[in-house]
Amino acid sequence: MADLERHAIAVLVDNEPGVLARVIGLFSGRGYNIESLTVAEVDRTNRLSRITIVTSGTRMIIEQIKAQLSRLVPVHRVHDLTDEGPFVEREMALIKVMGKGETRIESLRLADIFRARVVDSTTESFVFEMTGSSEKLNAFITLMEPLGLVEVSRTGAVAISRGAASF
Amino acid sequence: MSAEPLSGAEIVIRALVDQGVDVVFGYPGGAVLPIYDALFKQNALRHILVRHEQGAVHAAEGYARSTGRVGVVLVTSGPGATNAVTGLTDALMDSVPIVCLTGQVPTHLIGNDAFQEADTTGITRPCTKHNYLVKDVRELARMLHEAFYVAKSGRPGPVVVDLPKDILFAPGPYSEPEQGHHKSYRPQLQPDPDRVVEAVEMIGAAKRPLFYGGGGLINSGSEACARFAELVRLTDAPCTLTLMGLGAFPAADPHFLGMVGMHGTYEANLAMHDCDLMIAVGSRFDDRVTGRLNAFSPGSSKIHIDIDPSSINKNVRVNLPIIGDVGAALSAILGAWPKSSRRTAGAERAEWWRTIDGWRARDCLRYDRSRRDLIKPQYAIERLYALTREHDVYITTEVGQHQMWAAQFFKFDEPYHWMTSGGLGTMGYGLPAAIGVQIAHPEALVVDIAGEASILMNIQEMSTAAQYRLPVKVFILNNQYMGMVRQWQELLHGGRYSESYTAALPDFVKLAEAFGAVGLRVERPAEVDSAISEMLAVDRAVILDVAVDPAENCFPMIPSGAAHNEMLLGPEDEAEKPVSEEGMVLV
């Protein structure tokens, strides 16, 4: 088996009904992995949405994924950010932690180190908001587990290329 | 824009006419009544009433594949649409341009589980090239024109347009088809010139080249097939074709090695295994062609010309992909071919042809011709071929052994004359497809080479043939078994013929008569010729029930999980080369 590669792929699509189902159906129908998928309209004038997909597969599968995405009718452009040079990848998470006493203070201390913000608090809970790479989010969530972690909500990754070039 | 608004149903008719449609295959129902009413009031479009919506799509496929035009289907909502799904999937797998109009419940009822409601765009999303749900009558004309553009551009395929009933009544503007670019779907047609030059060099330097053509040649057009033949002859290289490609290169030409693949010829498969350069043109390295992938043509460089970038490197890694219309790419290669160069690689090419002639000498399609009491299915097709030489003959098939024998023993010299379900393998394809072909070619001889099991899957379409007085000929090779299932059970499952024997077959002669057609039956080899002649002499639909050897197997065969050089040539090989356990789990 060839090595698995992790790729962030940006797909610019018409913002029309069913377009997300086409993309997701392609992945499930052909057995490709989706690590995360995010979508939102990015161009209101032309009604274009940008889908960011993080996927993994062999080089042959990654090439197939891009070719299959490209031939969907409402797809305008497909960019493999991983292949096309350096890029920034960010994800946001909301993390709810319950605790009292020392564990509560410890969670606040770690949140400070990770630059997580407190966006809600009661006497026995915090909701932290955190932005960063998926790895950083994973690390913080792992640290919160023994400190009363009860709920996590994550956006999945969004990504954009570094430098002045754009598409 | 036209001055006075039309109703949605009138817009549908107008758009079809402006797209050059002359015939629609369909079946009415509640949700499409406004379109049927509009059809009633006009004469430009002919409607062919089928007996099942699956038949409508296959008929449109037969029409499309025998003309190169878009086939059009009209069905109602709910069951009308779901019945069409098999046909749509078939068209997707075999790249057939189809526009299928489906009725839908009124927009305000969508999602309410209304009578005859189905989520048609949801159901057909994975089995169409694209689909549309029209929610605003102002979008209707544009979406219809776009559906035709998408169906026929690039790699062709089926497109569904779902039409809620209120949209069909609503007044709306009509707009003519636009020439110009689609905003996002623009397939690459012209090949990269640098790659063309590279291809010329690779072909020129090859010692043992092989052309491997597929259905993409036929989709590209007669011109592309002619360019393909020109290049094959110019380079004096052998050529093989896939099941879908038959007819793209003349079978009578000595450069043709026969069909490739699981039931392809010995010489075609060994040439594929041993070539040093494979030039794949409009073909997709299907598993029925490649056999075991890790043993597929191990010593060759590969050029792959295809209009669909997702076909490149999907199953087999190639050295030189050329994306574009195969006709344009072949013309570019011919244009770049050096005028002064040596035509062939001389001694090396002669050696390659000597090797191939050695394989040809095995006579891999031979069968036992000594039986006087039993009709061999191969013999029946050979005689059908011989006795129809004077006709303009179109062949459709169902799916199974008879299909493979038809591909092996019926020889096609031109494109558009062979219609078979290749990718999906849809039993029941042949009769409705034959009806579509006959509608497109009223004067031609159209024969559905069938099996007795497959034909029963869409036998109701005999009634359509009767209604329109279509003289289609159904040539049943009746071995009383689902022959290919029986063959696999013999090879892979110890001869346990689980459910592959049909114990209660109808009397096909009486069945034909019940449908207003002519029924004939033949049981002895000596009577085959006269039965075929009688079938050809009748100016009506005919079912000719040919009782053939029930035990005959289809050879050559590359068992699943085997390589091209491990093929079984006949019953004597069966015992010597048992199928591997890995092969058993493959389809």
Interface residues (C-beta under 8 A of the other chain):
Chain A: D14 P17 G18 A21 R22 G25 G29 M60 E63 Q64 A67 Q68 S70 R71 L72 V73 P74 V75 H76
Chain B: T121 G122 R125 P126 K129 H130 N131 L133 V150 G154 R155 K183 S184 Y185 P187 D308 P309 S310 I312 N313 K314 R317
